[in-house]
């Protein structure tokens, strides 16, 4: 094994090893495979030489230290290990119930952290349950060693502050081997996971293009077999019609997919430089032209492309691709409903709530008037409408939409557990917004049970279930319970998502609000500021998520006595609301009431009363004068307007 390239900056530490693998002997097979995978991984040529926070990206990540192979026979085992740890840039911990109980693994983590800090410790989950030691009855399932679970104190001892390690889950119900390995490569290089995934996709596409024709022929054969199996259920004439239609669809899809990989200009296009984004854009264009006379097939493909764009966070590209196929979507009737629903979801993600609701209703109209048909898809439309109402704070309409979705799911066959859990989850959140905390907790708990059973403890959706419960506990004033629940959500999201994913931003913002209520202002402010940074990166033009986080950040600044900074932060929050909503929204009313709290804290009572009055008018108009939240804010304004007693002034209330 050759030594890695030395850093050019003489002030940068020189490492003999890219990583040190720490593991229990029971996980030797995994460690051996990981060692081979990391050392043999070829960094995509386009990324080699990139400067990242951990230095210049090399061509290879060799050598990697694995103590059972690397250590010579020596009486001074501790000295050899310490030297290897000191000369390793990263530590990879293979996490399992066995490693969590290993004294030596725990000591290796502790020593590495003392030498290099927490940030370069990476975890690979191969079994067990992260933080199982915090779950009654599941302590033996813990897979994180103690030194991995907690940060170091200033004196080098282990503190009681959770470390929230960067983790990949190699199991099939986690990330899977391919994604888990890429997460580790991203951590070892400082590259973005998305960039590595994109480059890997290009590699796969190059291979795929070579076998597409054969694969499509297989798809045509498979489609024919499926049609044959279905022939027993329908009349003979219908059999022939469906067989012809499906065969034509298979041929059209085959020709379409093969053509997508053709070079527009072989003289100028290099197949090794064509990106996944190029393929998606070309696919959308060709679907509209090559399949213009086959609207049902066109809209299926456009729907897939729209979802792919949304999964990449490219909502503008998604809406543009689907909008351009609108004539075909309408012409396709019920076959176009799902694509129309994808467009509604895209508008919702963009914050265009009115357009989202109108589009969802158009999707429902395409399904026709018979409510006994397309029940599963009608349920999905109802869920989308409920989410839109949820974002616009229309509680009654939202709860009714989710109840409608649950009713459709009840009469549908083969409903995915995730879909049922999602409807229950969103219904619970709306009930919580309406102050029905016990009913909300029941719905949310039922949802989380479904997620944990169907998807596993460390699935992103399970994390979102914990988030929803934390939000309800927060709304109910149970802050200590909420703090534990939001910690579970953040732990899972840190495992499965990139650090700048907006979902993590949402959870950090919620954590900041909870910590603020428990008086942990420095921690609360750090969480909120990190959330704002994530949101701005995702939405540089502005978004209501930024505004929500900034409202609570402004309150913390006010509590610190910095009124000027607080008001400036709230002004920026209003700007983000204006950009996102395009008109007056309930959050504008909430903002004014919180601004009044800042002004009252500074003794500017006349301005505070004016803002409170204006805020309550907005809340009454948008949520209703009798809504739980409007009443809560009215009580806040009444408390601000009440004259302070001498005792209140003495303690600075």
N, C-alpha and C positions, 0 to 999 in steps of 0.2 A: 504493500500500500504506500502510495506517495503522500508526501506532506502537502497540506493545502497551501494555496498561494498566500504569501505573507502580505499583510496590509501595507499600503503605501505610506500611511501616516505613521511616523516613528513614535508618536505619542499613543497610538492604539495598541492595546495588549496583543501579544503574539500567542496564538493558541496552537497546540500540537494536534488537537482533536476538535472536530466540529461539534461532537456531542459525546456524552458519557451515558450509556444505557444502564439504568439501575433496575434490578428485577429480582424476584424470588426464584430459587432454583426450580420451583414447580412450573414456572413460566419460561423455561429455557427454550423450548421450541419456538415460542412467539418471539423471544429476544433474538434468536438466531435468524429467523426470517426477517425481522425488522432491520437487523444489522445489515443483512444482504440487500434489502430493498433500498435503504437510505444510501449506502455506499455505491450502489449501481445506478441510482436514479440520474438520468441525464437532464440537466436544466435546459429548457427550451432555448435555442440559440438567441432568439430575440431578447431574452431576459438576462442573458449572461453579461456581466459588466454593469448591470443596473446598480446604482447606489441606493441603499436602503438604510434604515436606522441601525442595522447591525453590520454595515460595511458593504463592500462590493460583492455582488453575487458571483460565485465561482462556477466553473463548468460542472464540477462534481463536489459532493459533500464529504468525500473520504479524506482522512480516515475517521471512523467512529470507534470509540473505546467501549469494549465489552469485557468486563474484568475477568471472566473465566477464561477468555482467550488471550487477553493482553498481558496479564500479570505473570512475571517470571516467578520461579520458586524463590521465596524470600522469607526470612524470619520476620522482617519488618513489613507485614501486610498492611498495617495502618498507614505507614509512611508512603508506600507505593500507591495506595488508593488516594490519599490526600494529594499527592503530586499529580495524579491523573485528573482528579477533580479540578485542581488549580489550573491545569493546562487545557481544560475543555470549555468551549464557548457556551454550550448548552447542556442541560441535563434532561434526558428523557426518562420518565418513570413509567414502567409498565405496571398498571394498576389492576389489582385483583384482590380478593379476600386474603390470598396467601401473602402478597407483598405488603398489604396493610398491617399484617401481623409480624413482618420481618424486622427485626431490630437493625440489621445491617442496611436495609433499604432506607429505613427511617433516618439512620445516621448519615448516610450518603446525601440525602436531601438536605439535612440540617447543615452539614459541612459546606455543601455547594452554595446554599443560600448565604451563609456567612461570608463566603468568598466573593460571590457574584451578585447577590441580591435575589429577589423573588421573580423578576420579570423574565428570566431565561430558563425557567423550569417549565417543561412541557409534559403533559400526561397523556398516556394512551390507555384507555379503558378496555380491558379484555374480559372482564367478568365482575360480578358483584354489583353493588349499588353505591354511587357516590353519596357521601354523607349519610349512609345507612346507620351509622352510630348515633345519629340524632333521631332515628325513627324507632319508637318502641317496638320490640319484637324482631327487629331486623338488624340488630347490631352486628351479628356475625356475617352479614352481607357487605359490610363496609369494604370499599376497595381503595380508598385514599389513605395512605399512611398519615399519621398525625402531623408530621412536619410538612406535609403537602397541604393539609387543610387550613393551616394557620400561618400568619405572617410572623416575621421575626420582630422582637422588640428592639429598641435602640441599643440595649446591652448585649444583643446577640442571642438572647434566650427566646424560646417560643412564646408568643403572645396568645391572647384569646380572640384576636381579630381575624375573621375569616379571610383566607387568601384568595379564594375564587380562582383556582389555577386554570390556565389554558389547557383544554382537554379535547382529545379526539376519541371517538368510540368506534372501535374496529368491528364490533358485533353487527350482525345483519339487521337487528332491530334498532341500531344506532346509526352511525354514519356509513357503515359498511367499510370493507377493507380499502377500496380505491379512494374514497373521499377522506377517510381517516389518514391514510398515508399522505395525501396532498395537504391536509391541514398541518401535519408535522413538517413537511417540506416548506410550507409557507412560514411556519414559525422559525425554522432553522435558517431561512434566507432573508426574512423580513419582507418577502414579496406578498402581494395581496392574493388571497385564496382565489378570488374571481379571475385574476390573470392566469394563474396556473390551470384552473379548470378550463378556461377558454383555450389555452394552448394545448391542453390534453384533448379537448374536443376537436381541435383542428387535426391533431394526429389521428384521432379516431375517424374523422370525416374523410381524410385521405385514404384510410384503409376501407372505409365504408363505400367510397365511390368506386372502388375496384370490384366490389361484390354486390353492388346495388341491383344489377340486372337479375342475377341469380336469386337474390333475396326476394325481389318483387315477384318473380315467377313462383317462389314458394308461397308468397302471400296470396297470389291468385289461386293456387291449389288449395290452400287452407280455407280461403273464402268459399271455394266450391264445395268443400267438405262440410262447412258450416251450413251452407244452403241446403245440401242434401239432408242433413240431420233435421232441418226445420220443415222439410216437405211433408212429414207425417202430420203436422198440426194444421195445415191449411188446405184449401181446395186445390184441385189440380190446375185450374186456370191461374189461380193466384201464384202457384208454385212457379209456373213458367215466367210470369211477369217479374216476380221477385228475383228469380235466378238470372234473368237477362239483365235486370237493373244492377244487381250486385256484381255480376261479372263485368259489366261495363264500368262500374265504379272502380273495381279492382284494376282493370286495364288502364283507366284514366289516371288513377293514383300512381300506378307503376310508371307510366310514361312521364307523368309530371315530376316524380321524385328523381328519376334518372336524368331528366332534362335539367333539373335544378343544379346538378353537379357539372354540367357542361360549361366549358370556358366561353365567355362572351367573345374574347379575342385571344386565341392561343398564342399569338405573336407577342402580346404584351402582358398577359396575365400569367402569374406564377402560381401554380396550385399550392405551393408551400406557404404562400403569404395570404391566401384567402381566409378570412375570419368567419366565425360563426355568425356574426352580425351581417356580414355580406350575404351569406347563404339565406338568412331569414328575410332580408330585404328583397333579394332576388326571388325567393319563394312567393312572397306576397304579390309581387308584380306579375309573375307568371301565372299564378292562380287566377287572376282576374282576366287575363287574356286567353290562356290556353283552355280554361274551363268556363268560358263565358256562357256556353250553351248547356252547361251542367251545373246549375246553381246549388243543388243539394251537396254535390261533391266539393264545389268551391267553398261553400260556407264552412264545411267541416274542416277543411285545411286552413282556412283563414282563422277559424276559432282556435285551432292548435297553435298557429303562429302568434295570435294575440296573447294566449296564455304564456307562451314561451317568452315574449317580450315582457309581460308583467312579472314573470318569475325573475327576470334579469333587472327589474326595476325601471324598465324603459317604457313608462306608461304613455308618453307622447307617441312613440313609435307604434305601440299597441293600438291606440285609438285611431291613429292615421290609417293603419293597415285595415282595420275593420270598417271604418267609415267609408273608405274607398269602395268597399264591396257591399254597401248598403242596398243597392237595387237587387242584387242576388239574394241577400238575406231576406228581404221582404218577399221576393218571389218564391223562396223556398218554403214559406209557410212554417209549419211546426218544426221542420228540419232546421230552420234558421233561428229558432228561439234561443238555443243554447249560446250561439254566437252573439246574439243581441244581449243576452245576459252577461257575457264576458265583457262587452262594451260598457254596460251599466256598471259593472265592478271596476272597470278601468277609470271611468269618470269619478266613481266614489273615491278611489285611491288618489285621484288628482285633487280632491276636495270640491269638485263641481257637483254639489249635491242635487240641485234641481235637475240638471241634465241626467244625472244618474237615476233619479226616481222616474222621470219621464221615460227613459230607455228601458228600465225594468218593467214598466207597465206595457210598453210596446212588446217586450218579450212575452209577457203573459198573454197579450192579445193574439200573438202568433200561434199560441197553443189551441185556440178555438174555445167555444163556449161549453163543451162537455167536460165537466170537472172530474169525471171518472177516468178520463184519458190523461196520459202523461203526468201522473200524480207525483212521481219523484222529481221531475223537472219543475213542476209547479211549486213543490216544496222549496227547491233551490231559489226560485224567483222570490218566494215569500221571505226567505232568509235574507236575500239581498235587499229587499225593501225594508225589512226590519233593521238592518245595519245602517241603511241610509237615514231612516227615521231616528235611529240611535245617535248618529252623528249630528243631526239637526235638533236634538233634544226634544223630539216629539214622542213622549213616553207612551201615551195611550195607543197611538197608531203603531208604534214599534212593537209593543207587547202583543197587540192583535195580530200583527204580521207573523211573529214567531209562533204564536198559538196556531195560526193557520198552517204554518210550515209543519209543525208537529202533527197536526191532524192529517195532512197529506202523507207524511212519512208513515203514519200508523196504518194506512191502507195500501202502502207500496210494498213491493217485494224486494228482498236483498238490499235493504238500506245500509250503507256503510256506517259502522258505529261512529266514526269521526263526524259524519254529517249530522247524526242525531245529537251527539254531544255538543257540536257547535251551536245548534239551534237552542239547546238548553242553556248553554253558556251565555249567549247573547241575550236571551230572555231574562236570565238572572241579573245581568248587568243593568238592563233597563228597569227592572223592579227595584234594584238598589238605588238608581237615580231618582226613583219616585218615593224613596223612603220606606219601601216595603222590605226591610232588611232580612227578616226571618224567612219570608217567602223567597227572596233572592238567594239566601244561603242554601236553602233546600234545592233550588234549581241548579245552582253552581256546584254544589257538592255532588249531585247526581251526575252532572256533566264530567267532573273530574274523575269520578269512579270509572266512567266509561272510557275516558282517555287513558287512564293508567292501565286498565285491563286490556284495552285493544291495541295501544301504541307503545306502552312501556313507560318506565319511570323517567327516562331522560329524553323523551321526545319533545320537540319544540311545542307541539300542541298541548302536551301535559304542562309545560311551563306556563303557557297562556292560561290554562285552567287555574294554576296557582295565583297568577296575576289577578284574575277576576275575583277570586276569593279574597285576596289582599285588598282590592279596591272596595269590596263590600264591607269588610271589617273596618276599613278606614272610614267609610261613610257612616258606619254605625258607631264610630268613636272607640272602637276596640283596637287601639294603636299598637299595643304590645303583640297582639295576635297577628295584626297586619304586617308587622315588621318581620316576623318569622315566615309568613307566607310569601312576602315579596322576595325574601332571601332565597327561598326555594326556586321561584321563577327566574331570578337573575342567575343563579347557579346553573340551571339547565341551559339558559340562553347563551351564557358564556361558553358552554361546551359546544353547542351546535351552530353558533352564528359567528360571523366576522365581528370584530370589535366595533366597527362603525355602522352596523346594521340598525336601521331606525327602530326595530322592535326592541333592541336593547335600550335605545334612547327612551322609549315609552316607559320601560320598567325602571330605568334610572330616575326619570322624572317622578314616577310614583313613589319610589324609595325616598327621594328628596322630600316629598310632601309628608310622608310618614315620619321621617326623622325630624323634620321641623316641628311636628306636633309633640314629639317626645323630648324636645329641647336640645337635640343634638345638632346645633346649627352649623358648625364647621363641616360635619359629614354631609349634612343636607345640602349645603351650598356646593360642595364638590360634586355630588351626584347630579344636581340640577345643571351645573355648568357643563359637565360632560355630556348630558343629554342635549343641551342647546348646540354644542359643537357637532354632535352627530346629526341633529335635525338640519342644521344649516348646510352641512355637506351634502345631504340628500336633497334639500330643497333651497338652493341659494336664492331663489326669487322670493321666498317667504312661504310660510305654512302655519296653520293654526297650532300645530304641535309645538312650534317654537314659542308662540304666544302663551300657551298654557304653562309651559315650564318657566317662562319669564315672569309670569304673575307671581308665582311662589318664590322665585329668586328675588323679586322686588320686595316682597314682604320680609324676607330675611334681611335684606339690606336696610329696610326700615327698622327692624328690630335692633340692628347694630348701630342705629342712629344716623345712617347716611341717607337722608331724605332725598337729596339731589340725585344720587345714583339710583335710588328706588324709583323715583318718578320717571327718570330717563329710561329705565328698563321697562316700565309699564307703557311708556309711549311706544317703544319698539314692539311690545306685545300687541298693542292696538294696530300698528302697521301690519303685522303678520296676520291678524284677524281680517283686516280690510282686504289684503291681497287674496287670502284663501276663500273667504265667504263672498266677497263682492257686494255685500249688503249688511244691514244690521242683523246680528245674530245674538242668541242668548248669552254667548261668551262675552259680548261687548258689555252687557249688563253686569255680569259677574266681575269683569275688569273694573268697571266704575265703582262698584261697592268695595272692592279690594283697594282701589286707589283712595277711596274715602278713609279706609283704615290707616293708610300711610299718612294721609293729611292730618287725621285726628291725632295720630301718634306724635306728629310734629306740632300739635297745638293749633293747626289751621282749621278751626271748626266750621267756619262759614263755608269754605270750599268743600269740606268733607260732607256737610249736609247737602250741598248742591249736587255733588257727585252721587251720593246715596239715592237721592230723589230720582235723578235721571236713570240710574242703574235699575232701580225697582220698576220704573215705567217699562223699560225694555224687557225685564224678566217677566212681568205680568203679561205683556203683549205676546212674548214668544213661548212662554211655558204655561201661562195661566196664573191668575192671582192666587189660586188655591193650591198650586203645586207645592210639593214638599220643599223644593229648593228655593222657590220664591219666598215662602214663609221663613225659611232659615235665614235668607239674606235680609228680610225685613226685620227679623229679630236682631241681626247684627247691626243694622242701621239704628234701631231703637236704642241699643246699648251704647252706641257711639254718641248719640244725641243726649243721653241721660247725663245730668250733672254729676260730677265726681264728688265723692265724699272726701273728707279730710284724710281718712285712712287710705283711700285709693290714691290720693296725691302723694301720700307719704311713701308708698311702695312703688310709685311710678306707673300705676295701671293706666 
